[in-house]
Amino acid sequence: MAAGTLDVMKLQGEPVTYQVMFELNVGGTFVARIESEELVPFMHEEMRVDLDLATRAARQAQTSGRAQVEGLSLEENDLHAVMDYLEEDV
């Protein structure tokens, strides 16, 4: 499992979007830009983050502008699937 920090930041604009980052270690970051209605489903379904944790992180980012979850463990296969998914969107 890959342990790192999940960082969700609210970006101003129309529509409001969120930057989702997962940092494995120095230089091991991937980033996605997600619209509000896709934030929880993306974290839960694509990244395989626990639904309650994804919901809490999204709520905190919506109200405070940022949410950080340290020590989050994700399966390597889930990370590669997300990176492939994001590459297809580009």
Residue frames relative to the residue before (quaternion, step in Angstrom):
aa qw qx qy qz dx dy dz
M 1.0000 0.0000 0.0000 0.0000 0.00 0.00 0.00
A 0.3490 -0.7145 0.5709 0.2044 3.51 -1.13 0.72
A 0.1345 -0.7903 0.5949 0.0585 3.58 -0.70 1.09
G 0.1962 0.7804 -0.5697 0.1669 3.53 -0.88 0.95
T 0.5757 -0.5726 0.4608 0.3583 3.53 -1.29 -0.42
L 0.2505 -0.7243 0.6275 0.1378 3.54 -0.94 1.02
D 0.0185 -0.7987 0.5999 -0.0428 3.58 -0.75 1.06
V 0.0433 -0.7967 0.6022 -0.0272 3.58 -0.63 1.18
M 0.0233 -0.8113 0.5835 -0.0277 3.58 -0.65 1.13
K 0.3859 -0.7038 0.5547 0.2193 3.54 -1.00 0.92
L 0.1651 -0.7817 0.5974 0.0695 3.57 -0.86 1.03
Q 0.4176 -0.7162 0.5042 0.2418 3.56 -0.84 0.97
G 0.4522 0.6571 -0.5211 0.3036 3.53 -1.15 0.64
E 0.4068 -0.6794 0.5465 0.2726 3.53 -1.32 -0.05
P 0.4936 -0.3634 -0.7587 0.2207 1.56 -0.98 2.22
V 0.6253 -0.5045 0.4228 0.4192 3.55 -1.29 0.30
T 0.0580 -0.7860 0.6151 0.0216 3.56 -0.96 0.90
Y 0.3070 -0.7375 0.5748 0.1774 3.54 -1.32 0.29
Q 0.2862 -0.7159 0.6101 0.1827 3.52 -1.08 0.78
V 0.1117 -0.7880 0.6046 0.0318 3.56 -0.69 1.11
M 0.0123 -0.7989 0.6003 -0.0353 3.56 -0.71 1.12
F 0.0601 -0.7512 0.6540 0.0660 3.54 -1.19 0.60
E 0.1058 -0.8119 0.5738 0.0199 3.54 -0.50 1.22
L 0.2850 -0.7665 0.5581 0.1409 3.54 -0.63 1.19
N 0.7399 -0.1764 0.1759 0.6250 3.55 0.97 -0.95
V 0.7273 -0.3739 0.2860 0.4995 3.55 -1.24 -0.07
G 0.8314 0.1635 -0.1557 0.5078 3.54 -0.72 1.10
G 0.6640 0.5035 -0.3073 0.4595 3.59 1.23 0.05
T 0.3512 0.7591 -0.4685 0.2845 3.56 0.84 1.00
F 0.0497 -0.7450 0.6569 0.1051 3.54 -1.18 0.57
V 0.2053 -0.7956 0.5673 0.0546 3.52 -1.10 0.77
A 0.0419 -0.7631 0.6445 0.0239 3.53 -1.15 0.76
R 0.2256 -0.7311 0.6227 0.1636 3.56 -1.18 0.60
I 0.0474 -0.8354 0.5413 -0.0821 3.53 -0.49 1.32
E 0.4171 -0.6810 0.5373 0.2712 3.59 -1.04 0.74
S 0.7315 -0.4850 0.2743 0.3930 3.54 -1.22 0.64
E 0.7338 0.4438 -0.2573 0.4454 3.59 0.71 -1.05
E 0.6848 0.4742 -0.2798 0.4773 3.61 1.23 -0.33
L 0.4648 0.7389 -0.4163 0.2543 3.59 1.26 -0.33
V 0.7229 0.4145 -0.2561 0.4899 3.62 0.66 -1.05
P 0.6609 0.4911 -0.3395 0.4547 3.66 0.80 -0.81
F 0.6334 0.5302 -0.3403 0.4494 3.61 0.98 -0.77
M 0.6937 0.4678 -0.2905 0.4643 3.59 0.78 -0.98
H 0.7200 0.4495 -0.2583 0.4614 3.59 0.92 -0.89
E 0.7733 0.3852 -0.2058 0.4596 3.59 0.70 -1.04
E 0.7525 0.3853 -0.2189 0.4872 3.60 0.92 -0.84
M 0.7577 0.3520 -0.1982 0.5125 3.58 0.94 -0.88
R 0.3384 -0.7695 0.4648 0.2780 3.58 1.31 -0.33
V 0.2791 0.7225 -0.5590 0.2960 3.57 1.04 0.89
D 0.5919 -0.5756 0.4298 0.3654 3.58 -1.02 0.82
L 0.5694 -0.6444 0.3928 0.3259 3.59 -0.89 0.96
D 0.6607 0.5018 -0.3180 0.4588 3.61 0.90 -0.86
L 0.6613 0.4976 -0.3030 0.4725 3.58 0.96 -0.85
A 0.6425 0.5168 -0.3193 0.4671 3.60 0.97 -0.83
T 0.6544 0.5115 -0.3042 0.4664 3.58 0.99 -0.86
R 0.6632 0.4969 -0.3052 0.4691 3.61 0.93 -0.87
A 0.6549 0.5079 -0.3143 0.4629 3.60 0.94 -0.87
A 0.6530 0.5067 -0.3135 0.4675 3.59 0.95 -0.85
R 0.6557 0.5127 -0.3122 0.4579 3.58 0.92 -0.90
Q 0.6624 0.4973 -0.3083 0.4678 3.60 0.94 -0.87
A 0.6523 0.5049 -0.3175 0.4678 3.60 0.96 -0.81
Q 0.6466 0.5240 -0.3206 0.4523 3.59 1.02 -0.78
T 0.7548 0.3924 -0.2143 0.4800 3.59 0.92 -0.88
S 0.7871 0.3234 -0.1598 0.5004 3.61 0.95 -0.85
G 0.5283 -0.6453 0.4035 0.3763 3.56 1.23 -0.32
R 0.8082 0.0424 -0.0166 0.5871 3.59 1.23 -0.34
A 0.0345 -0.7665 0.6407 0.0264 3.55 -1.18 0.66
Q 0.0497 -0.7847 0.6176 0.0186 3.56 -0.97 0.89
V 0.0781 -0.7686 0.6347 0.0188 3.55 -0.96 0.96
E 0.1594 -0.8119 0.5581 0.0633 3.57 -0.37 1.25
G 0.8046 0.3038 -0.2211 0.4599 3.54 -1.20 0.55
L 0.3613 0.7309 -0.4974 0.2966 3.58 1.19 0.48
S 0.1973 -0.7819 0.5830 0.0992 3.58 -0.87 0.95
L 0.0263 -0.7788 0.6264 -0.0201 3.53 -0.87 1.04
E 0.5231 -0.6158 0.4875 0.3308 3.55 -1.11 0.67
E 0.5663 -0.6075 0.4381 0.3440 3.58 -1.00 0.81
N 0.6476 0.5320 -0.3260 0.4373 3.60 0.94 -0.85
D 0.6416 0.5156 -0.3272 0.4643 3.59 1.04 -0.74
L 0.6351 0.5212 -0.3316 0.4638 3.59 1.01 -0.75
H 0.6656 0.4893 -0.3124 0.4690 3.59 0.90 -0.86
A 0.6278 0.5318 -0.3368 0.4578 3.60 1.01 -0.75
V 0.6489 0.5034 -0.3164 0.4748 3.60 0.98 -0.82
M 0.6565 0.5029 -0.3228 0.4604 3.59 0.89 -0.86
D 0.6418 0.5070 -0.3246 0.4751 3.61 0.99 -0.77
Y 0.6286 0.5436 -0.3136 0.4593 3.57 1.03 -0.90
L 0.6845 0.4827 -0.2860 0.4654 3.57 0.91 -0.92
E 0.6302 0.5336 -0.3387 0.4510 3.59 1.01 -0.75
E 0.6350 0.5320 -0.3346 0.4492 3.59 1.06 -0.69
D 0.6436 0.5376 -0.3127 0.4460 3.60 1.14 -0.67
V 0.6419 0.5733 -0.3213 0.3951 3.59 1.08 -0.69
